[in-house]
Amino acid sequence: MLFACVRYILMDWLAEVAGIKFFGSLTLHVAISVVDRFLRRQKVTRSRLQLLGVAAMVLCSRSVSILTTQTTASVYKLLRVGRTARMLLNS
């Protein structure tokens, strides 16, 4: 039950980011799918879920530079997003 609540919060936040950054609904839906598939295969701590969501959005967007410079600059270093994105691709 706790996981479902946390997942809902993450997906709601991703939808908000997609709206703010003018990403299409396809980008959002693919990012959510990537997150869900990754979570089925690997356990992620609650503190890293948002990083996982950001990395999925970066992978699924065409405007990688817009998202990484404006959304993640104050929260996550680009290197951490890149490492997490690589982890997503390898799973």
Rosetta constraint file for C-alpha pairs under 8 A:
AtomPair CA 1 CA 5 HARMONIC 6.45 0.50
AtomPair CA 2 CA 6 HARMONIC 6.25 0.50
AtomPair CA 3 CA 7 HARMONIC 5.94 0.50
AtomPair CA 4 CA 8 HARMONIC 6.08 0.50
AtomPair CA 5 CA 9 HARMONIC 6.35 0.50
AtomPair CA 6 CA 10 HARMONIC 6.26 0.50
AtomPair CA 6 CA 46 HARMONIC 7.88 0.50
AtomPair CA 7 CA 11 HARMONIC 6.11 0.50
AtomPair CA 8 CA 12 HARMONIC 6.01 0.50
AtomPair CA 9 CA 13 HARMONIC 6.15 0.50
AtomPair CA 10 CA 14 HARMONIC 6.17 0.50
AtomPair CA 10 CA 49 HARMONIC 7.28 0.50
AtomPair CA 10 CA 50 HARMONIC 6.47 0.50
AtomPair CA 10 CA 53 HARMONIC 7.14 0.50
AtomPair CA 11 CA 15 HARMONIC 6.15 0.50
AtomPair CA 11 CA 32 HARMONIC 6.95 0.50
AtomPair CA 12 CA 16 HARMONIC 6.29 0.50
AtomPair CA 13 CA 17 HARMONIC 6.22 0.50
AtomPair CA 14 CA 18 HARMONIC 6.05 0.50
AtomPair CA 14 CA 28 HARMONIC 7.17 0.50
AtomPair CA 14 CA 53 HARMONIC 6.88 0.50
AtomPair CA 14 CA 54 HARMONIC 7.79 0.50
AtomPair CA 14 CA 57 HARMONIC 7.76 0.50
AtomPair CA 15 CA 19 HARMONIC 6.19 0.50
AtomPair CA 15 CA 28 HARMONIC 6.61 0.50
AtomPair CA 16 CA 20 HARMONIC 6.17 0.50
AtomPair CA 17 CA 21 HARMONIC 5.99 0.50
AtomPair CA 18 CA 22 HARMONIC 5.79 0.50
AtomPair CA 18 CA 23 HARMONIC 4.83 0.50
AtomPair CA 18 CA 24 HARMONIC 7.10 0.50
AtomPair CA 18 CA 25 HARMONIC 7.78 0.50
AtomPair CA 18 CA 27 HARMONIC 7.93 0.50
AtomPair CA 18 CA 28 HARMONIC 6.38 0.50
AtomPair CA 19 CA 23 HARMONIC 6.32 0.50
AtomPair CA 19 CA 24 HARMONIC 8.00 0.50
AtomPair CA 21 CA 66 HARMONIC 7.90 0.50
AtomPair CA 21 CA 67 HARMONIC 7.26 0.50
AtomPair CA 23 CA 27 HARMONIC 6.24 0.50
AtomPair CA 23 CA 28 HARMONIC 7.17 0.50
AtomPair CA 23 CA 61 HARMONIC 7.20 0.50
AtomPair CA 24 CA 28 HARMONIC 6.69 0.50
AtomPair CA 25 CA 29 HARMONIC 6.09 0.50
AtomPair CA 26 CA 30 HARMONIC 6.04 0.50
AtomPair CA 27 CA 31 HARMONIC 6.08 0.50
AtomPair CA 27 CA 57 HARMONIC 7.24 0.50
AtomPair CA 27 CA 60 HARMONIC 5.55 0.50
AtomPair CA 27 CA 61 HARMONIC 5.85 0.50
AtomPair CA 28 CA 32 HARMONIC 6.20 0.50
AtomPair CA 28 CA 57 HARMONIC 7.08 0.50
AtomPair CA 28 CA 60 HARMONIC 7.77 0.50
AtomPair CA 29 CA 33 HARMONIC 6.17 0.50
AtomPair CA 30 CA 34 HARMONIC 6.12 0.50
AtomPair CA 30 CA 60 HARMONIC 6.53 0.50
AtomPair CA 31 CA 35 HARMONIC 6.23 0.50
AtomPair CA 31 CA 53 HARMONIC 7.38 0.50
AtomPair CA 31 CA 56 HARMONIC 5.06 0.50
AtomPair CA 31 CA 57 HARMONIC 5.23 0.50
AtomPair CA 31 CA 59 HARMONIC 7.69 0.50
AtomPair CA 31 CA 60 HARMONIC 5.79 0.50
AtomPair CA 32 CA 36 HARMONIC 6.14 0.50
AtomPair CA 32 CA 53 HARMONIC 7.77 0.50
AtomPair CA 32 CA 56 HARMONIC 7.61 0.50
AtomPair CA 33 CA 37 HARMONIC 6.08 0.50
AtomPair CA 34 CA 38 HARMONIC 6.10 0.50
AtomPair CA 34 CA 56 HARMONIC 6.32 0.50
AtomPair CA 34 CA 88 HARMONIC 7.77 0.50
AtomPair CA 35 CA 39 HARMONIC 6.11 0.50
AtomPair CA 35 CA 52 HARMONIC 6.99 0.50
AtomPair CA 35 CA 53 HARMONIC 6.49 0.50
AtomPair CA 35 CA 56 HARMONIC 6.45 0.50
AtomPair CA 36 CA 40 HARMONIC 6.30 0.50
AtomPair CA 37 CA 41 HARMONIC 6.71 0.50
AtomPair CA 38 CA 42 HARMONIC 6.08 0.50
AtomPair CA 38 CA 88 HARMONIC 6.64 0.50
AtomPair CA 38 CA 91 HARMONIC 6.78 0.50
AtomPair CA 39 CA 43 HARMONIC 6.07 0.50
AtomPair CA 39 CA 44 HARMONIC 6.96 0.50
AtomPair CA 41 CA 91 HARMONIC 7.54 0.50
AtomPair CA 44 CA 48 HARMONIC 6.40 0.50
AtomPair CA 44 CA 49 HARMONIC 6.58 0.50
AtomPair CA 45 CA 49 HARMONIC 6.63 0.50
AtomPair CA 48 CA 52 HARMONIC 6.20 0.50
AtomPair CA 49 CA 53 HARMONIC 6.24 0.50
AtomPair CA 50 CA 54 HARMONIC 6.18 0.50
AtomPair CA 51 CA 55 HARMONIC 6.13 0.50
AtomPair CA 51 CA 76 HARMONIC 7.46 0.50
AtomPair CA 51 CA 81 HARMONIC 6.75 0.50
AtomPair CA 51 CA 84 HARMONIC 7.40 0.50
AtomPair CA 52 CA 56 HARMONIC 6.17 0.50
AtomPair CA 52 CA 81 HARMONIC 7.99 0.50
AtomPair CA 52 CA 84 HARMONIC 6.50 0.50
AtomPair CA 52 CA 85 HARMONIC 7.68 0.50
AtomPair CA 53 CA 57 HARMONIC 6.16 0.50
AtomPair CA 54 CA 58 HARMONIC 6.13 0.50
AtomPair CA 54 CA 72 HARMONIC 7.82 0.50
AtomPair CA 54 CA 81 HARMONIC 7.10 0.50
AtomPair CA 55 CA 59 HARMONIC 6.19 0.50
AtomPair CA 55 CA 81 HARMONIC 5.36 0.50
AtomPair CA 55 CA 82 HARMONIC 7.07 0.50
AtomPair CA 55 CA 84 HARMONIC 6.01 0.50
AtomPair CA 55 CA 85 HARMONIC 4.87 0.50
AtomPair CA 55 CA 88 HARMONIC 7.91 0.50
AtomPair CA 56 CA 60 HARMONIC 6.16 0.50
AtomPair CA 56 CA 85 HARMONIC 6.53 0.50
AtomPair CA 56 CA 88 HARMONIC 7.43 0.50
AtomPair CA 57 CA 61 HARMONIC 5.97 0.50
AtomPair CA 58 CA 62 HARMONIC 7.98 0.50
AtomPair CA 58 CA 63 HARMONIC 7.83 0.50
AtomPair CA 58 CA 64 HARMONIC 5.42 0.50
AtomPair CA 58 CA 67 HARMONIC 6.73 0.50
AtomPair CA 58 CA 68 HARMONIC 7.20 0.50
AtomPair CA 58 CA 85 HARMONIC 7.71 0.50
AtomPair CA 59 CA 64 HARMONIC 7.50 0.50
AtomPair CA 59 CA 85 HARMONIC 6.67 0.50
AtomPair CA 63 CA 67 HARMONIC 6.65 0.50
AtomPair CA 64 CA 68 HARMONIC 6.08 0.50
AtomPair CA 65 CA 69 HARMONIC 5.93 0.50
AtomPair CA 66 CA 70 HARMONIC 5.99 0.50
AtomPair CA 66 CA 71 HARMONIC 7.82 0.50
AtomPair CA 67 CA 71 HARMONIC 5.32 0.50
AtomPair CA 67 CA 72 HARMONIC 6.98 0.50
AtomPair CA 68 CA 72 HARMONIC 5.22 0.50
AtomPair CA 68 CA 73 HARMONIC 6.63 0.50
AtomPair CA 68 CA 78 HARMONIC 6.65 0.50
AtomPair CA 69 CA 73 HARMONIC 5.39 0.50
AtomPair CA 71 CA 75 HARMONIC 7.76 0.50
AtomPair CA 72 CA 76 HARMONIC 5.11 0.50
AtomPair CA 72 CA 77 HARMONIC 6.88 0.50
AtomPair CA 72 CA 78 HARMONIC 7.25 0.50
AtomPair CA 73 CA 77 HARMONIC 6.28 0.50
AtomPair CA 73 CA 78 HARMONIC 7.27 0.50
AtomPair CA 76 CA 80 HARMONIC 6.51 0.50
AtomPair CA 76 CA 81 HARMONIC 6.81 0.50
AtomPair CA 77 CA 81 HARMONIC 6.62 0.50
AtomPair CA 78 CA 82 HARMONIC 6.10 0.50
AtomPair CA 79 CA 83 HARMONIC 6.15 0.50
AtomPair CA 80 CA 84 HARMONIC 6.13 0.50
AtomPair CA 81 CA 85 HARMONIC 6.02 0.50
AtomPair CA 82 CA 86 HARMONIC 6.15 0.50
AtomPair CA 83 CA 87 HARMONIC 6.23 0.50
AtomPair CA 84 CA 88 HARMONIC 6.25 0.50
AtomPair CA 85 CA 89 HARMONIC 6.30 0.50
AtomPair CA 86 CA 90 HARMONIC 6.18 0.50
AtomPair CA 87 CA 91 HARMONIC 6.36 0.50
